[in-house]
Amino acid sequence: MVSDLHYGFSVQWSNEDGEFVARCDEFPSLSCLDQSPVAALADLMALVDDIVIGMKASGEPVPQRIVRDGRFPWGRPSVVSFLLRTSPNLHKALTCAVALVRPSSAHPVTVVQVDLHGA
Protein backbone atom coordinates (compact mmCIF):
# COMPACT_ATOMS: atom_id res chain seq x y z
CA MET A 1 0.00 0.00 0.00
CA VAL A 2 1.35 3.46 -0.94
CA SER A 3 0.65 4.98 2.46
CA ASP A 4 3.19 2.57 3.94
CA LEU A 5 5.90 4.12 1.74
CA HIS A 6 5.17 7.73 2.75
CA TYR A 7 5.74 9.13 -0.74
CA GLY A 8 5.67 12.86 -1.26
CA PHE A 9 2.62 14.12 -3.14
CA SER A 10 1.76 17.66 -4.18
CA VAL A 11 -1.18 19.32 -5.90
CA GLN A 12 -1.02 22.67 -7.67
CA TRP A 13 -3.20 24.62 -10.04
CA SER A 14 -1.95 24.53 -13.65
CA ASN A 15 -2.80 27.65 -15.65
CA GLU A 16 -1.60 25.85 -18.77
CA ASP A 17 -4.01 22.93 -18.32
CA GLY A 18 -6.79 24.82 -16.54
CA GLU A 19 -6.94 22.05 -13.91
CA PHE A 20 -5.22 20.90 -10.76
CA VAL A 21 -2.16 18.72 -11.33
CA ALA A 22 -1.06 16.14 -8.78
CA ARG A 23 2.55 14.92 -8.74
CA CYS A 24 4.59 12.39 -6.79
CA ASP A 25 8.20 13.24 -5.89
CA GLU A 26 9.35 9.64 -6.23
CA PHE A 27 7.67 9.15 -9.64
CA PRO A 28 8.38 12.46 -11.43
CA SER A 29 7.11 11.23 -14.80
CA LEU A 30 3.59 10.67 -13.40
CA SER A 31 0.87 13.27 -12.95
CA CYS A 32 -2.92 13.41 -12.83
CA LEU A 33 -5.16 16.31 -13.80
CA ASP A 34 -8.65 17.10 -12.53
CA GLN A 35 -10.93 20.05 -11.80
CA SER A 36 -10.85 18.97 -8.15
CA PRO A 37 -7.53 18.91 -6.26
CA VAL A 38 -8.83 16.05 -4.11
CA ALA A 39 -9.75 13.97 -7.17
CA ALA A 40 -6.39 14.67 -8.86
CA LEU A 41 -4.55 13.52 -5.74
CA ALA A 42 -6.75 10.46 -5.25
CA ASP A 43 -6.26 9.41 -8.90
CA LEU A 44 -2.48 9.79 -8.64
CA MET A 45 -2.29 7.89 -5.35
CA ALA A 46 -4.28 5.03 -6.90
CA LEU A 47 -2.00 5.06 -9.96
CA VAL A 48 1.16 5.01 -7.84
CA ASP A 49 -0.33 2.23 -5.72
CA ASP A 50 -0.98 0.13 -8.84
CA ILE A 51 2.54 0.77 -10.15
CA VAL A 52 4.15 -0.15 -6.83
CA ILE A 53 2.10 -3.36 -6.65
CA GLY A 54 3.21 -4.24 -10.18
CA MET A 55 6.85 -3.45 -9.41
CA LYS A 56 6.78 -5.63 -6.30
CA ALA A 57 5.07 -8.49 -8.18
CA SER A 58 7.72 -8.44 -10.91
CA GLY A 59 10.62 -8.15 -8.46
CA GLU A 60 11.58 -4.62 -9.52
CA PRO A 61 13.04 -2.32 -6.87
CA VAL A 62 10.48 0.11 -5.50
CA PRO A 63 11.61 3.75 -5.19
CA GLN A 64 12.39 4.81 -1.64
CA ARG A 65 10.85 8.00 -0.38
CA ILE A 66 12.85 11.16 -1.02
CA VAL A 67 12.10 12.81 2.33
CA ARG A 68 13.50 10.86 5.28
CA ASP A 69 12.88 11.75 8.90
CA GLY A 70 11.77 15.26 8.00
CA ARG A 71 14.90 15.99 5.96
CA PHE A 72 15.73 15.91 2.30
CA PRO A 73 18.73 13.75 1.30
CA TRP A 74 20.92 16.85 1.11
CA GLY A 75 20.21 17.62 4.78
CA ARG A 76 17.78 20.54 4.58
CA PRO A 77 14.73 20.29 6.82
CA SER A 78 11.51 19.71 4.93
CA VAL A 79 8.85 22.40 5.07
CA VAL A 80 5.15 21.88 4.51
CA SER A 81 2.92 24.89 3.94
CA PHE A 82 -0.83 25.07 3.66
CA LEU A 83 -2.57 28.27 2.64
CA LEU A 84 -6.21 28.22 3.66
CA ARG A 85 -8.88 30.87 3.53
CA THR A 86 -10.77 30.43 6.79
CA SER A 87 -13.14 32.23 9.07
CA PRO A 88 -11.73 33.80 12.25
CA ASN A 89 -13.44 31.05 14.29
CA LEU A 90 -11.80 28.26 12.29
CA HIS A 91 -8.44 30.04 12.53
CA LYS A 92 -8.81 30.13 16.31
CA ALA A 93 -9.70 26.42 16.38
CA LEU A 94 -6.66 25.55 14.24
CA THR A 95 -4.38 27.62 16.45
CA CYS A 96 -5.72 25.86 19.56
CA ALA A 97 -5.28 22.45 17.93
CA VAL A 98 -1.63 23.25 17.09
CA ALA A 99 -1.04 24.35 20.68
CA LEU A 100 -2.36 20.99 21.91
CA VAL A 101 0.09 19.12 19.67
CA ARG A 102 2.99 21.02 21.27
CA PRO A 103 5.28 21.14 18.24
CA SER A 104 8.99 20.92 18.98
CA SER A 105 11.71 23.23 17.69
CA ALA A 106 12.63 20.40 15.32
CA HIS A 107 9.12 20.42 13.85
CA PRO A 108 7.73 23.94 14.31
CA VAL A 109 4.15 24.76 13.34
CA THR A 110 2.87 28.27 12.76
CA VAL A 111 -0.73 29.28 12.08
CA VAL A 112 -1.03 32.74 10.58
CA GLN A 113 -4.22 34.49 9.62
CA VAL A 114 -4.07 36.84 6.65
CA ASP A 115 -6.98 39.13 5.81
CA LEU A 116 -7.42 38.48 2.09
CA HIS A 117 -10.53 40.65 1.86
CA GLY A 118 -8.67 43.78 2.96
CA ALA A 119 -5.89 43.32 0.37
C-alpha positions as CSV (number, residue, x, y, z in Angstrom):
1,M,0.0,0.0,0.0
2,V,1.4,3.5,-0.9
3,S,0.6,5.0,2.5
4,D,3.2,2.6,3.9
5,L,5.9,4.1,1.7
6,H,5.2,7.7,2.7
7,Y,5.7,9.1,-0.7
8,G,5.7,12.9,-1.3
9,F,2.6,14.1,-3.1
10,S,1.8,17.7,-4.2
11,V,-1.2,19.3,-5.9
12,Q,-1.0,22.7,-7.7
13,W,-3.2,24.6,-10.0
14,S,-1.9,24.5,-13.7
15,N,-2.8,27.7,-15.6
16,E,-1.6,25.8,-18.8
17,D,-4.0,22.9,-18.3
18,G,-6.8,24.8,-16.5
19,E,-6.9,22.1,-13.9
20,F,-5.2,20.9,-10.8
21,V,-2.2,18.7,-11.3
22,A,-1.1,16.1,-8.8
23,R,2.5,14.9,-8.7
24,C,4.6,12.4,-6.8
25,D,8.2,13.2,-5.9
26,E,9.3,9.6,-6.2
27,F,7.7,9.2,-9.6
28,P,8.4,12.5,-11.4
29,S,7.1,11.2,-14.8
30,L,3.6,10.7,-13.4
31,S,0.9,13.3,-12.9
32,C,-2.9,13.4,-12.8
33,L,-5.2,16.3,-13.8
34,D,-8.6,17.1,-12.5
35,Q,-10.9,20.1,-11.8
36,S,-10.8,19.0,-8.2
37,P,-7.5,18.9,-6.3
38,V,-8.8,16.1,-4.1
39,A,-9.8,14.0,-7.2
40,A,-6.4,14.7,-8.9
41,L,-4.6,13.5,-5.7
42,A,-6.8,10.5,-5.3
43,D,-6.3,9.4,-8.9
44,L,-2.5,9.8,-8.6
45,M,-2.3,7.9,-5.4
46,A,-4.3,5.0,-6.9
47,L,-2.0,5.1,-10.0
48,V,1.2,5.0,-7.8
49,D,-0.3,2.2,-5.7
50,D,-1.0,0.1,-8.8
51,I,2.5,0.8,-10.2
52,V,4.2,-0.1,-6.8
53,I,2.1,-3.4,-6.6
54,G,3.2,-4.2,-10.2
55,M,6.9,-3.4,-9.4
56,K,6.8,-5.6,-6.3
57,A,5.1,-8.5,-8.2
58,S,7.7,-8.4,-10.9
59,G,10.6,-8.2,-8.5
60,E,11.6,-4.6,-9.5
61,P,13.0,-2.3,-6.9
62,V,10.5,0.1,-5.5
63,P,11.6,3.7,-5.2
64,Q,12.4,4.8,-1.6
65,R,10.9,8.0,-0.4
66,I,12.9,11.2,-1.0
67,V,12.1,12.8,2.3
68,R,13.5,10.9,5.3
69,D,12.9,11.8,8.9
70,G,11.8,15.3,8.0
71,R,14.9,16.0,6.0
72,F,15.7,15.9,2.3
73,P,18.7,13.8,1.3
74,W,20.9,16.9,1.1
75,G,20.2,17.6,4.8
76,R,17.8,20.5,4.6
77,P,14.7,20.3,6.8
78,S,11.5,19.7,4.9
79,V,8.8,22.4,5.1
80,V,5.2,21.9,4.5
81,S,2.9,24.9,3.9
82,F,-0.8,25.1,3.7
83,L,-2.6,28.3,2.6
84,L,-6.2,28.2,3.7
85,R,-8.9,30.9,3.5
86,T,-10.8,30.4,6.8
87,S,-13.1,32.2,9.1
88,P,-11.7,33.8,12.2
89,N,-13.4,31.1,14.3
90,L,-11.8,28.3,12.3
91,H,-8.4,30.0,12.5
92,K,-8.8,30.1,16.3
93,A,-9.7,26.4,16.4
94,L,-6.7,25.6,14.2
95,T,-4.4,27.6,16.5
96,C,-5.7,25.9,19.6
97,A,-5.3,22.4,17.9
98,V,-1.6,23.3,17.1
99,A,-1.0,24.4,20.7
100,L,-2.4,21.0,21.9
101,V,0.1,19.1,19.7
102,R,3.0,21.0,21.3
103,P,5.3,21.1,18.2
104,S,9.0,20.9,19.0
105,S,11.7,23.2,17.7
106,A,12.6,20.4,15.3
107,H,9.1,20.4,13.8
108,P,7.7,23.9,14.3
109,V,4.1,24.8,13.3
110,T,2.9,28.3,12.8
111,V,-0.7,29.3,12.1
112,V,-1.0,32.7,10.6
113,Q,-4.2,34.5,9.6
114,V,-4.1,36.8,6.6
115,D,-7.0,39.1,5.8
116,L,-7.4,38.5,2.1
117,H,-10.5,40.6,1.9
118,G,-8.7,43.8,3.0
119,A,-5.9,43.3,0.4
